[in-house]
Amino acid sequence: GDSVTQMEGPVTLSEEAFLTINCTYTATGYPSLFWYVQYPGEGLQLLLKATKADDKGSNKGFEATYRKETTSFHLEKGSVQVSDSAVYFCALSPPNTGFQKLVFGTGTRLLVSP
Amino acid sequence: GAVVSQHPSWVICKSGTSVKIECRSLDFQATTMFWYRQFPKQSLMLMATSNEGSKATYEQGVEKDKFLINHASLTLSTLTVTSAHPEDSSFYICSARDEAGSLYGYTFGSGTRLTVV
C-alpha cells in the first residue's frame, strides 16, 4: 500500500546551519506530495506541496523537489532559525483515492539552538 | 486563514467511561472532516472520514462502535471514544476540508491527548 518513510529525529542543528530532512514514498501512480509542520501546541500547517514530477515546492525558505525516479521529496533549508524548531511531516495524497486522503510519515523533530 | 478548533486539548478519563472530542471549523464550512490517531513516534493514521449529514467512513481495522463519529453540521464533527481502555490512550487529531473541496484545503486542529487510566 501507500506509505511514507522519513528520517527519525530529532535533528539538532545550530542556527544558520543547512537542513535536510529525507522523505521517500511508495505509491501507485503519481501522488501529490506535501510537507506539513507542527509547532508546539499547534495543529499541522501546510508548509509546501508538489503535484507532479520535477515540481519544486517552496515556502518560508524551505524547498522540496518531487523526484519520481528516486521516489523522494526531501525537505531543505539553507539557513535554519530557532523559530524553525518544530515537527515536520512528509505526506502524500494517493491518486487512487481521488486525492481525498493523506498518508503521513512518522514526523521528524527539528531542534535549532542559538 | 482557515482555523479548526479542537477541544479538549487533553483529557484524562477512567477505564470504561466515554470521552467526546469536538472539532469545529471556525471561519469556513467543512463538508468533509477527517479523524487521525497518532501513537508516539508513529505516523498519523487516518481513522475515519466524515461527511456532513451522512455516516462516517471508517478505515480498515477501526472499530465503528468504539469510535463514534458524528458530523451533524458543516462546522462541527465529534469523535466519541466509548468504553475507553488504556490502549485507547493516544493523540487524536482532526482536520477539515473546506466546502470548495480544494485539494489543499486541509486545516488541522491542534490535537487531543487522551489518557485512559
gemmi code that builds the backbone of each chain (N, CA, C; Angstrom):
import gemmi

chains = {
    "A": [
        ("GLY", (0.818, -1.202, 0.000), (0.000, 0.000, 0.000), (0.852, 1.253, 0.000)),
        ("ASP", (0.185, 2.375, 0.020), (0.886, 3.658, 0.009), (1.545, 3.922, 1.357)),
        ("SER", (2.734, 4.439, 1.332), (3.426, 4.725, 2.585), (4.458, 5.814, 2.393)),
        ("VAL", (4.839, 6.410, 3.517), (5.855, 7.467, 3.523), (6.879, 7.131, 4.592)),
        ("THR", (8.140, 7.236, 4.247), (9.216, 6.982, 5.198), (10.051, 8.248, 5.333)),
        ("GLN", (10.225, 8.706, 6.540), (11.079, 9.866, 6.743), (12.051, 9.590, 7.864)),
        ("MET", (13.128, 10.336, 7.866), (14.198, 10.071, 8.803), (13.733, 10.313, 10.231)),
        ("GLU", (14.291, 9.477, 11.121), (13.961, 9.643, 12.529), (14.678, 10.830, 13.095)),
        ("GLY", (14.066, 11.462, 14.020), (14.726, 12.580, 14.674), (15.150, 12.192, 16.076)),
        ("PRO", (15.462, 13.159, 16.897), (15.432, 14.563, 16.484), (16.656, 14.963, 15.669)),
        ("VAL", (16.466, 15.949, 14.838), (17.570, 16.567, 14.123), (17.936, 17.821, 14.909)),
        ("THR", (19.171, 17.883, 15.330), (19.626, 19.005, 16.148), (20.643, 19.817, 15.361)),
        ("LEU", (20.360, 21.100, 15.189), (21.235, 21.968, 14.404), (21.459, 23.291, 15.132)),
        ("SER", (22.538, 23.925, 14.777), (22.780, 25.287, 15.241), (22.140, 26.255, 14.254)),
        ("GLU", (21.803, 27.420, 14.757), (21.206, 28.447, 13.900), (22.112, 28.716, 12.701)),
        ("GLU", (21.481, 28.917, 11.546), (22.125, 29.204, 10.258), (22.715, 27.961, 9.589)),
        ("ALA", (22.554, 26.807, 10.189), (23.031, 25.579, 9.549), (22.090, 25.185, 8.416)),
        ("PHE", (22.596, 24.289, 7.544), (21.806, 23.774, 6.428), (20.992, 22.579, 6.902)),
        ("LEU", (19.747, 22.546, 6.465), (18.839, 21.476, 6.881), (18.455, 20.592, 5.712)),
        ("THR", (18.502, 19.288, 5.958), (17.880, 18.318, 5.043), (17.122, 17.312, 5.879)),
        ("ILE", (15.870, 17.104, 5.555), (15.079, 16.023, 6.164), (14.638, 15.121, 5.010)),
        ("ASN", (15.087, 13.874, 5.055), (14.793, 12.960, 3.960), (13.385, 12.392, 4.046)),
        ("CYS", (12.791, 12.214, 2.870), (11.463, 11.617, 2.774), (11.403, 10.792, 1.499)),
        ("THR", (11.021, 9.543, 1.609), (10.776, 8.709, 0.432), (9.378, 8.133, 0.541)),
        ("TYR", (8.833, 7.754, -0.590), (7.458, 7.292, -0.570), (7.271, 6.059, -1.446)),
        ("THR", (6.196, 5.365, -1.186), (5.749, 4.255, -2.021), (4.302, 4.518, -2.361)),
        ("ALA", (4.005, 4.539, -3.643), (2.628, 4.808, -4.060), (2.428, 4.325, -5.483)),
        ("THR", (1.185, 4.068, -5.810), (0.828, 3.723, -7.183), (0.519, 4.998, -7.942)),
        ("GLY", (1.079, 5.111, -9.126), (0.795, 6.295, -9.916), (1.559, 7.513, -9.430)),
        ("TYR", (0.980, 8.656, -9.635), (1.627, 9.916, -9.289), (0.857, 10.607, -8.166)),
        ("PRO", (1.295, 10.372, -6.923), (0.606, 11.040, -5.817), (0.976, 12.513, -5.756)),
        ("SER", (0.217, 13.285, -5.031), (0.638, 14.636, -4.656), (1.441, 14.514, -3.366)),
        ("LEU", (2.432, 15.361, -3.222), (3.339, 15.272, -2.075), (3.313, 16.567, -1.270)),
        ("PHE", (3.449, 16.432, 0.036), (3.309, 17.575, 0.936), (4.351, 17.511, 2.058)),
        ("TRP", (4.676, 18.677, 2.568), (5.343, 18.788, 3.854), (4.445, 19.629, 4.748)),
        ("TYR", (4.175, 19.076, 5.944), (3.430, 19.793, 6.958), (4.357, 20.071, 8.131)),
        ("VAL", (4.093, 21.149, 8.871), (4.877, 21.486, 10.044), (3.936, 21.644, 11.232)),
        ("GLN", (4.397, 21.155, 12.372), (3.605, 21.286, 13.601), (4.461, 21.966, 14.652)),
        ("TYR", (4.118, 23.209, 14.988), (4.805, 23.921, 16.056), (4.222, 23.486, 17.395)),
        ("PRO", (4.966, 23.619, 18.459), (4.491, 23.154, 19.767), (3.116, 23.700, 20.115)),
        ("GLY", (2.224, 22.811, 20.477), (0.898, 23.220, 20.915), (-0.049, 23.641, 19.805)),
        ("GLU", (0.357, 23.472, 18.570), (-0.486, 23.893, 17.444), (-0.829, 22.719, 16.531)),
        ("GLY", (-1.758, 22.972, 15.616), (-2.110, 21.964, 14.635), (-1.105, 21.913, 13.500)),
        ("LEU", (-1.279, 20.929, 12.633), (-0.401, 20.829, 11.475), (-0.718, 21.933, 10.489)),
        ("GLN", (0.317, 22.494, 9.901), (0.137, 23.530, 8.881), (0.835, 23.085, 7.607)),
        ("LEU", (0.193, 23.338, 6.488), (0.819, 23.017, 5.217), (2.025, 23.921, 5.001)),
        ("LEU", (3.175, 23.330, 4.760), (4.386, 24.095, 4.527), (4.622, 24.280, 3.027)),
        ("LEU", (4.561, 23.182, 2.281), (4.713, 23.267, 0.837), (4.187, 21.998, 0.188)),
        ("LYS", (4.031, 22.057, -1.124), (3.445, 20.923, -1.832), (4.001, 20.837, -3.247)),
        ("ALA", (3.839, 19.650, -3.849), (4.188, 19.453, -5.262), (3.252, 18.394, -5.818)),
        ("THR", (2.792, 18.614, -7.022), (1.771, 17.717, -7.560), (2.245, 16.862, -8.722)),
        ("LYS", (3.415, 17.159, -9.282), (3.901, 16.305, -10.368), (5.413, 16.261, -10.365)),
        ("ALA", (5.922, 15.276, -11.078), (7.367, 15.038, -11.101), (8.124, 16.297, -11.509)),
        ("ASP", (9.229, 16.527, -10.800), (10.149, 17.653, -11.007), (9.599, 18.983, -10.507)),
        ("ASP", (8.382, 18.989, -10.000), (7.864, 20.207, -9.364), (8.693, 20.515, -8.136)),
        ("LYS", (8.910, 21.800, -7.865), (9.568, 22.203, -6.632), (8.585, 23.021, -5.824)),
        ("GLY", (8.324, 22.575, -4.605), (7.517, 23.363, -3.693), (8.434, 24.210, -2.830)),
        ("SER", (7.989, 25.412, -2.499), (8.829, 26.265, -1.666), (7.965, 27.195, -0.841)),
        ("ASN", (8.479, 27.507, 0.362), (7.748, 28.403, 1.255), (8.642, 28.713, 2.441)),
        ("LYS", (8.710, 29.954, 2.836), (9.449, 30.385, 4.032), (10.909, 29.922, 4.006)),
        ("GLY", (11.499, 29.825, 2.835), (12.895, 29.415, 2.728), (13.082, 27.909, 2.625)),
        ("PHE", (12.019, 27.147, 2.813), (12.074, 25.695, 2.676), (11.784, 25.314, 1.222)),
        ("GLU", (12.417, 24.234, 0.773), (12.185, 23.731, -0.576), (12.147, 22.212, -0.572)),
        ("ALA", (11.406, 21.662, -1.519), (11.423, 20.215, -1.726), (11.068, 19.964, -3.175)),
        ("THR", (11.761, 19.015, -3.797), (11.537, 18.702, -5.209), (10.993, 17.295, -5.345)),
        ("TYR", (9.966, 17.163, -6.134), (9.299, 15.882, -6.399), (10.174, 15.083, -7.352)),
        ("ARG", (10.808, 14.031, -6.838), (11.698, 13.202, -7.654), (11.065, 11.844, -7.869)),
        ("LYS", (10.509, 11.654, -9.041), (9.831, 10.398, -9.343), (10.823, 9.246, -9.434)),
        ("GLU", (11.992, 9.506, -9.994), (12.952, 8.428, -10.232), (13.493, 7.843, -8.939)),
        ("THR", (13.562, 8.662, -7.899), (14.045, 8.173, -6.605), (12.912, 8.104, -5.582)),
        ("THR", (11.704, 8.367, -6.006), (10.509, 8.434, -5.135), (10.835, 9.172, -3.839)),
        ("SER", (11.339, 10.373, -3.993), (11.749, 11.153, -2.830), (11.181, 12.566, -2.890)),
        ("PHE", (11.145, 13.188, -1.726), (10.649, 14.568, -1.604), (11.348, 15.175, -0.388)),
        ("HIS", (12.644, 15.294, -0.471), (13.456, 15.744, 0.663), (13.250, 17.229, 0.934)),
        ("LEU", (13.158, 17.567, 2.208), (12.961, 18.963, 2.613), (14.318, 19.602, 2.903)),
        ("GLU", (14.530, 20.808, 2.391), (15.792, 21.502, 2.592), (15.559, 22.957, 2.959)),
        ("LYS", (16.503, 23.483, 3.736), (16.523, 24.921, 4.006), (17.969, 25.331, 4.182)),
        ("GLY", (18.330, 26.417, 3.573), (19.726, 26.829, 3.547), (20.247, 27.328, 4.876)),
        ("SER", (19.394, 27.947, 5.687), (19.858, 28.559, 6.929), (18.694, 28.540, 7.924)),
        ("VAL", (18.767, 27.606, 8.865), (17.639, 27.468, 9.788), (17.715, 28.498, 10.911)),
        ("GLN", (16.554, 28.769, 11.470), (16.430, 29.694, 12.590), (15.853, 28.944, 13.794)),
        ("VAL", (16.032, 29.528, 14.957), (15.481, 28.913, 16.171), (13.972, 28.712, 16.030)),
        ("SER", (13.332, 29.653, 15.357), (11.872, 29.597, 15.190), (11.425, 28.467, 14.271)),
        ("ASP", (12.362, 27.803, 13.603), (12.016, 26.650, 12.762), (11.878, 25.361, 13.566)),
        ("SER", (12.199, 25.421, 14.836), (12.077, 24.236, 15.691), (10.625, 23.779, 15.712)),
        ("ALA", (10.400, 22.550, 15.307), (9.040, 22.025, 15.155), (9.151, 20.568, 14.732)),
        ("VAL", (7.995, 19.947, 14.525), (7.963, 18.603, 13.958), (7.501, 18.711, 12.508)),
        ("TYR", (8.213, 18.075, 11.613), (7.924, 18.150, 10.182), (7.424, 16.787, 9.690)),
        ("PHE", (6.285, 16.830, 8.999), (5.669, 15.606, 8.483), (5.662, 15.636, 6.966)),
        ("CYS", (6.158, 14.577, 6.378), (6.028, 14.371, 4.940), (4.741, 13.583, 4.702)),
        ("ALA", (4.020, 13.896, 3.641), (2.753, 13.207, 3.392), (2.498, 13.094, 1.900)),
        ("LEU", (1.680, 12.129, 1.533), (1.262, 12.003, 0.142), (-0.248, 11.831, 0.075)),
        ("SER", (-0.788, 12.205, -1.063), (-2.201, 12.001, -1.328), (-2.321, 11.122, -2.563)),
        ("PRO", (-2.827, 9.896, -2.390), (-2.832, 8.941, -3.500), (-3.858, 9.291, -4.572)),
        ("PRO", (-3.498, 9.143, -5.839), (-4.470, 9.423, -6.895), (-5.624, 8.430, -6.907)),
        ("ASN", (-5.376, 7.213, -6.413), (-6.451, 6.227, -6.468), (-7.525, 6.454, -5.406)),
        ("THR", (-7.349, 7.493, -4.596), (-8.406, 7.894, -3.667), (-9.022, 9.208, -4.135)),
        ("GLY", (-8.702, 9.582, -5.373), (-9.172, 10.869, -5.864), (-8.530, 12.025, -5.116)),
        ("PHE", (-7.321, 11.767, -4.578), (-6.601, 12.768, -3.775), (-7.429, 13.211, -2.575)),
        ("GLN", (-8.242, 12.284, -2.051), (-9.121, 12.623, -0.932), (-8.432, 12.428, 0.413)),
        ("LYS", (-7.372, 11.615, 0.438), (-6.794, 11.263, 1.734), (-5.326, 11.635, 1.799)),
        ("LEU", (-4.833, 11.718, 3.015), (-3.416, 11.982, 3.251), (-2.795, 10.804, 3.988)),
        ("VAL", (-1.631, 10.381, 3.537), (-0.851, 9.346, 4.216), (0.408, 10.018, 4.737)),
        ("PHE", (0.649, 9.911, 6.032), (1.734, 10.650, 6.666), (2.934, 9.766, 6.987)),
        ("GLY", (4.086, 10.387, 7.029), (5.261, 9.777, 7.624), (5.210, 9.960, 9.130)),
        ("THR", (6.229, 9.479, 9.813), (6.227, 9.478, 11.280), (6.555, 10.829, 11.883)),
        ("GLY", (7.007, 11.746, 11.073), (7.369, 13.051, 11.604), (8.833, 13.086, 12.040)),
        ("THR", (9.474, 14.226, 11.856), (10.863, 14.433, 12.266), (10.927, 15.711, 13.080)),
        ("ARG", (11.406, 15.567, 14.309), (11.515, 16.745, 15.165), (12.810, 17.476, 14.856)),
        ("LEU", (12.713, 18.757, 14.639), (13.883, 19.609, 14.407), (14.082, 20.522, 15.608)),
        ("LEU", (15.277, 20.512, 16.136), (15.630, 21.389, 17.246), (16.774, 22.288, 16.791)),
        ("VAL", (16.552, 23.584, 16.826), (17.569, 24.546, 16.401), (18.000, 25.357, 17.615)),
        ("SER", (19.287, 25.349, 17.866), (19.804, 26.090, 19.023), (20.502, 27.373, 18.560)),
        ("PRO", (20.457, 28.404, 19.408), (21.072, 29.694, 19.044), (22.593, 29.581, 18.890)),
    ],
    "B": [
        ("GLY", (-6.874, 33.197, 7.830), (-6.988, 31.923, 7.161), (-7.920, 30.982, 7.901)),
        ("ALA", (-8.081, 29.802, 7.328), (-8.972, 28.810, 7.908), (-8.451, 28.337, 9.260)),
        ("VAL", (-9.361, 28.183, 10.211), (-8.986, 27.734, 11.554), (-9.896, 26.586, 11.964)),
        ("VAL", (-9.281, 25.569, 12.531), (-10.018, 24.445, 13.103), (-9.702, 24.386, 14.584)),
        ("SER", (-10.753, 24.420, 15.382), (-10.582, 24.371, 16.829), (-10.930, 22.970, 17.329)),
        ("GLN", (-10.025, 22.385, 18.076), (-10.259, 21.044, 18.608), (-10.249, 21.126, 20.123)),
        ("HIS", (-11.238, 20.472, 20.726), (-11.406, 20.576, 22.179), (-11.870, 19.254, 22.758)),
        ("PRO", (-11.341, 18.818, 23.890), (-10.304, 19.476, 24.676), (-8.916, 19.196, 24.106)),
        ("SER", (-7.920, 19.896, 24.590), (-6.559, 19.651, 24.139), (-5.969, 18.442, 24.852)),
        ("TRP", (-6.468, 18.166, 26.035), (-6.047, 16.948, 26.713), (-7.164, 16.513, 27.656)),
        ("VAL", (-7.241, 15.224, 27.888), (-8.255, 14.687, 28.785), (-7.745, 13.388, 29.400)),
        ("ILE", (-8.071, 13.247, 30.681), (-7.769, 12.001, 31.395), (-9.091, 11.412, 31.832)),
        ("CYS", (-9.301, 10.152, 31.556), (-10.560, 9.528, 31.953), (-10.307, 8.138, 32.512)),
        ("LYS", (-11.300, 7.652, 33.213), (-11.189, 6.330, 33.813), (-11.603, 5.259, 32.810)),
        ("SER", (-11.043, 4.095, 32.958), (-11.409, 2.955, 32.106), (-12.906, 2.711, 32.180)),
        ("GLY", (-13.486, 2.476, 31.021), (-14.912, 2.164, 30.983), (-15.801, 3.360, 30.728)),
        ("THR", (-15.247, 4.549, 30.839), (-16.052, 5.746, 30.576), (-15.895, 6.159, 29.117)),
        ("SER", (-16.729, 7.103, 28.693), (-16.685, 7.596, 27.319), (-16.182, 9.030, 27.292)),
        ("VAL", (-15.523, 9.372, 26.236), (-14.947, 10.707, 26.080), (-15.336, 11.265, 24.714)),
        ("LYS", (-15.760, 12.519, 24.690), (-16.127, 13.152, 23.424), (-15.116, 14.238, 23.084)),
        ("ILE", (-14.672, 14.224, 21.838), (-13.737, 15.237, 21.333), (-14.439, 16.005, 20.228)),
        ("GLU", (-14.359, 17.335, 20.289), (-15.028, 18.174, 19.298), (-14.024, 18.795, 18.336)),
        ("CYS", (-14.475, 18.922, 17.110), (-13.665, 19.546, 16.071), (-14.558, 20.552, 15.350)),
        ("ARG", (-14.188, 21.832, 15.422), (-15.013, 22.880, 14.827), (-14.225, 23.680, 13.797)),
        ("SER", (-14.845, 23.911, 12.668), (-14.267, 24.836, 11.703), (-14.831, 26.211, 12.044)),
        ("LEU", (-13.943, 27.173, 12.324), (-14.399, 28.444, 12.885), (-14.817, 29.466, 11.835)),
        ("ASP", (-14.192, 29.474, 10.697), (-14.475, 30.521, 9.728), (-14.710, 29.983, 8.323)),
        ("PHE", (-15.060, 28.708, 8.254), (-15.419, 28.140, 6.955), (-16.311, 26.933, 7.199)),
        ("GLN", (-16.968, 26.512, 6.161), (-17.844, 25.353, 6.263), (-17.113, 24.125, 5.735)),
        ("ALA", (-17.134, 23.088, 6.533), (-16.368, 21.885, 6.212), (-17.313, 20.755, 5.835)),
        ("THR", (-17.338, 20.427, 4.561), (-18.179, 19.315, 4.140), (-17.559, 17.986, 4.544)),
        ("THR", (-16.266, 17.974, 4.652), (-15.557, 16.733, 4.989), (-14.591, 16.978, 6.128)),
        ("MET", (-14.625, 16.104, 7.112), (-13.670, 16.156, 8.221), (-13.020, 14.794, 8.360)),
        ("PHE", (-11.787, 14.810, 8.835), (-11.005, 13.584, 8.978), (-10.529, 13.464, 10.422)),
        ("TRP", (-10.527, 12.249, 10.901), (-10.005, 11.989, 12.243), (-8.786, 11.075, 12.146)),
        ("TYR", (-7.711, 11.512, 12.805), (-6.462, 10.762, 12.807), (-6.098, 10.381, 14.236)),
        ("ARG", (-5.274, 9.356, 14.317), (-4.744, 8.935, 15.602), (-3.232, 8.825, 15.464)),
        ("GLN", (-2.528, 9.253, 16.483), (-1.074, 9.205, 16.420), (-0.515, 8.581, 17.691)),
        ("PHE", (0.233, 7.509, 17.516), (0.945, 6.898, 18.625), (2.341, 7.514, 18.686)),
        ("PRO", (2.968, 7.454, 19.871), (4.307, 8.035, 19.994), (5.262, 7.504, 18.932)),
        ("LYS", (5.952, 8.410, 18.286), (6.963, 8.085, 17.283), (6.382, 7.332, 16.088)),
        ("GLN", (5.106, 7.487, 15.853), (4.494, 6.841, 14.695), (3.735, 7.863, 13.860)),
        ("SER", (3.344, 7.429, 12.680), (2.622, 8.302, 11.753), (1.255, 8.655, 12.285)),
        ("LEU", (0.688, 9.695, 11.711), (-0.744, 9.945, 11.896), (-1.472, 8.896, 11.055)),
        ("MET", (-2.358, 8.158, 11.695), (-3.124, 7.138, 10.983), (-4.549, 7.610, 10.819)),
        ("LEU", (-5.030, 7.620, 9.592), (-6.397, 8.033, 9.343), (-7.345, 6.998, 9.941)),
        ("MET", (-8.278, 7.472, 10.768), (-9.253, 6.576, 11.380), (-10.543, 6.546, 10.559)),
        ("ALA", (-11.008, 7.742, 10.190), (-12.296, 7.808, 9.505), (-12.444, 9.145, 8.803)),
        ("THR", (-13.315, 9.121, 7.833), (-13.684, 10.330, 7.091), (-15.160, 10.573, 7.328)),
        ("SER", (-15.495, 11.781, 7.743), (-16.906, 12.072, 7.977), (-17.390, 13.164, 7.041)),
        ("ASN", (-18.551, 12.951, 6.490), (-19.189, 13.929, 5.610), (-20.461, 14.422, 6.285)),
        ("GLU", (-20.671, 15.705, 6.211), (-21.811, 16.316, 6.874), (-23.111, 15.652, 6.452)),
        ("GLY", (-23.871, 15.213, 7.462), (-25.185, 14.642, 7.210), (-25.204, 13.187, 6.812)),
        ("SER", (-24.069, 12.542, 6.771), (-24.061, 11.123, 6.420), (-23.132, 10.345, 7.355)),
        ("LYS", (-23.196, 9.048, 7.239), (-22.382, 8.217, 8.127), (-20.899, 8.326, 7.776)),
        ("ALA", (-20.091, 8.177, 8.808), (-18.650, 8.244, 8.587), (-18.158, 6.991, 7.870)),
        ("THR", (-17.080, 7.148, 7.149), (-16.417, 6.024, 6.500), (-15.171, 5.688, 7.299)),
        ("TYR", (-15.132, 4.491, 7.835), (-14.026, 4.093, 8.700), (-12.958, 3.341, 7.912)),
        ("GLU", (-11.723, 3.539, 8.314), (-10.626, 2.809, 7.713), (-10.614, 1.380, 8.259)),
        ("GLN", (-9.998, 0.514, 7.486), (-9.933, -0.882, 7.890), (-9.261, -1.023, 9.249)),
        ("GLY", (-9.867, -1.825, 10.102), (-9.290, -2.076, 11.416), (-9.759, -1.130, 12.504)),
        ("VAL", (-10.506, -0.097, 12.143), (-11.015, 0.850, 13.139), (-12.420, 0.423, 13.555)),
        ("GLU", (-12.622, 0.270, 14.851), (-13.917, -0.206, 15.349), (-14.957, 0.918, 15.333)),
        ("LYS", (-15.979, 0.724, 14.547), (-17.027, 1.745, 14.424), (-17.762, 1.962, 15.737)),
        ("ASP", (-17.974, 0.891, 16.466), (-18.759, 1.012, 17.695), (-17.955, 1.615, 18.840)),
        ("LYS", (-16.649, 1.579, 18.719), (-15.817, 2.161, 19.772), (-15.573, 3.638, 19.499)),
        ("PHE", (-15.377, 3.961, 18.251), (-15.077, 5.343, 17.874), (-16.257, 5.897, 17.071)),
        ("LEU", (-17.168, 6.549, 17.804), (-18.386, 7.063, 17.179), (-18.126, 8.471, 16.634)),
        ("ILE", (-18.425, 8.644, 15.369), (-18.198, 9.937, 14.735), (-19.530, 10.508, 14.264)),
        ("ASN", (-19.726, 11.772, 14.598), (-20.940, 12.469, 14.200), (-20.563, 13.778, 13.533)),
        ("HIS", (-21.154, 14.057, 12.392), (-20.856, 15.286, 11.652), (-22.196, 15.920, 11.293)),
        ("ALA", (-22.843, 16.458, 12.323), (-24.219, 16.914, 12.173), (-24.353, 18.262, 11.487)),
        ("SER", (-23.284, 19.037, 11.463), (-23.380, 20.345, 10.816), (-22.111, 20.596, 10.015)),
        ("LEU", (-22.128, 21.655, 9.230), (-20.975, 21.964, 8.380), (-19.792, 22.532, 9.161)),
        ("THR", (-19.985, 22.742, 10.473), (-18.887, 23.309, 11.250), (-18.483, 22.453, 12.443)),
        ("LEU", (-19.119, 21.319, 12.626), (-18.827, 20.528, 13.823), (-18.829, 19.031, 13.532)),
        ("SER", (-17.753, 18.398, 13.950), (-17.688, 16.941, 13.955), (-17.224, 16.504, 15.334)),
        ("THR", (-17.764, 15.415, 15.835), (-17.348, 14.910, 17.140), (-16.902, 13.460, 17.030)),
        ("LEU", (-15.910, 13.141, 17.838), (-15.422, 11.771, 17.970), (-15.657, 11.358, 19.409)),
        ("THR", (-16.405, 10.300, 19.620), (-16.631, 9.792, 20.957), (-15.944, 8.437, 21.099)),
        ("VAL", (-15.043, 8.371, 22.058), (-14.382, 7.105, 22.361), (-15.220, 6.441, 23.446)),
        ("THR", (-15.871, 5.360, 23.110), (-16.783, 4.710, 24.054), (-16.079, 3.622, 24.848)),
        ("SER", (-16.490, 3.473, 26.102), (-15.907, 2.454, 26.972), (-14.382, 2.415, 26.801)),
        ("ALA", (-13.780, 3.529, 27.105), (-12.344, 3.686, 26.854), (-11.508, 2.740, 27.713)),
        ("HIS", (-10.421, 2.283, 27.131), (-9.462, 1.438, 27.829), (-8.071, 2.042, 27.661)),
        ("PRO", (-7.127, 1.636, 28.514), (-5.780, 2.215, 28.424), (-5.169, 2.153, 27.025)),
        ("GLU", (-5.483, 1.128, 26.254), (-4.899, 1.024, 24.913), (-5.466, 2.067, 23.949)),
        ("ASP", (-6.527, 2.769, 24.370), (-7.076, 3.851, 23.544), (-6.327, 5.162, 23.788)),
        ("SER", (-5.457, 5.157, 24.780), (-4.666, 6.353, 25.052), (-3.834, 6.691, 23.828)),
        ("SER", (-3.971, 7.920, 23.374), (-3.292, 8.304, 22.147), (-3.494, 9.795, 21.915)),
        ("PHE", (-2.966, 10.261, 20.805), (-3.147, 11.642, 20.375), (-4.096, 11.617, 19.183)),
        ("TYR", (-5.207, 12.317, 19.297), (-6.212, 12.324, 18.237), (-6.232, 13.711, 17.581)),
        ("ILE", (-6.205, 13.723, 16.269), (-6.168, 14.983, 15.524), (-7.269, 14.981, 14.465)),
        ("CYS", (-7.963, 16.107, 14.355), (-8.961, 16.217, 13.297), (-8.467, 17.190, 12.235)),
        ("SER", (-8.992, 17.036, 11.055), (-8.750, 18.030, 10.018), (-10.038, 18.238, 9.244)),
        ("ALA", (-10.150, 19.387, 8.637), (-11.360, 19.727, 7.902), (-10.987, 20.247, 6.533)),
        ("ARG", (-11.873, 19.945, 5.591), (-11.657, 20.441, 4.232), (-12.777, 21.404, 3.907)),
        ("ASP", (-12.442, 22.488, 3.227), (-13.461, 23.499, 3.023), (-14.477, 23.061, 1.979)),
        ("GLU", (-15.536, 23.789, 1.922), (-16.674, 23.391, 1.083), (-16.312, 23.344, -0.380)),
        ("ALA", (-15.325, 24.150, -0.753), (-14.922, 24.179, -2.158), (-14.240, 22.884, -2.568)),
        ("GLY", (-13.848, 22.104, -1.580), (-13.233, 20.827, -1.908), (-11.846, 20.954, -2.484)),
        ("SER", (-11.182, 22.045, -2.161), (-9.829, 22.239, -2.666), (-8.908, 21.136, -2.187)),
        ("LEU", (-8.097, 20.630, -3.080), (-7.140, 19.584, -2.703), (-6.260, 20.040, -1.546)),
        ("TYR", (-5.944, 21.303, -1.512), (-5.019, 21.776, -0.496), (-5.727, 22.446, 0.659)),
        ("GLY", (-7.040, 22.274, 0.722), (-7.794, 22.955, 1.760), (-7.935, 22.158, 3.029)),
        ("TYR", (-6.869, 21.447, 3.433), (-6.916, 20.709, 4.687), (-6.400, 21.607, 5.802)),
        ("THR", (-7.216, 21.796, 6.824), (-6.794, 22.553, 8.002), (-6.898, 21.630, 9.197)),
        ("PHE", (-5.852, 21.621, 10.007), (-5.789, 20.686, 11.124), (-6.073, 21.366, 12.444)),
        ("GLY", (-6.693, 20.608, 13.349), (-6.814, 21.037, 14.729), (-5.504, 20.796, 15.459)),
        ("SER", (-5.424, 21.259, 16.690), (-4.171, 21.146, 17.449), (-4.059, 19.822, 18.194)),
        ("GLY", (-5.085, 18.979, 18.087), (-4.981, 17.651, 18.650), (-5.503, 17.540, 20.069)),
        ("THR", (-5.854, 16.324, 20.457), (-6.321, 15.999, 21.808), (-5.539, 14.806, 22.325)),
        ("ARG", (-4.892, 15.006, 23.454), (-4.170, 13.875, 24.058), (-5.099, 13.197, 25.055)),
        ("LEU", (-5.432, 11.957, 24.770), (-6.303, 11.182, 25.641), (-5.470, 10.198, 26.446)),
        ("THR", (-5.670, 10.240, 27.757), (-5.034, 9.266, 28.647), (-6.122, 8.540, 29.411)),
        ("VAL", (-6.143, 7.231, 29.284), (-7.137, 6.413, 29.982), (-6.443, 5.681, 31.115)),
        ("VAL", (-6.953, 5.882, 32.316), (-6.295, 5.283, 33.498), (-7.180, 4.226, 34.148)),
    ],
}
model = gemmi.Model(1)
for chain_id, residues in chains.items():
    chain = gemmi.Chain(chain_id)
    for i, (resn, *xyz) in enumerate(residues, 1):
        res = gemmi.Residue()
        res.name, res.seqid = resn, gemmi.SeqId(i, " ")
        for name, pos in zip(("N", "CA", "C"), xyz):
            atom = gemmi.Atom()
            atom.name, atom.element = name, gemmi.Element(name[0])
            atom.pos, atom.b_iso = gemmi.Position(*pos), 0.0
            res.add_atom(atom)
        chain.add_residue(res)
    model.add_chain(chain)
structure = gemmi.Structure()
structure.add_model(model)
structure.setup_entities()
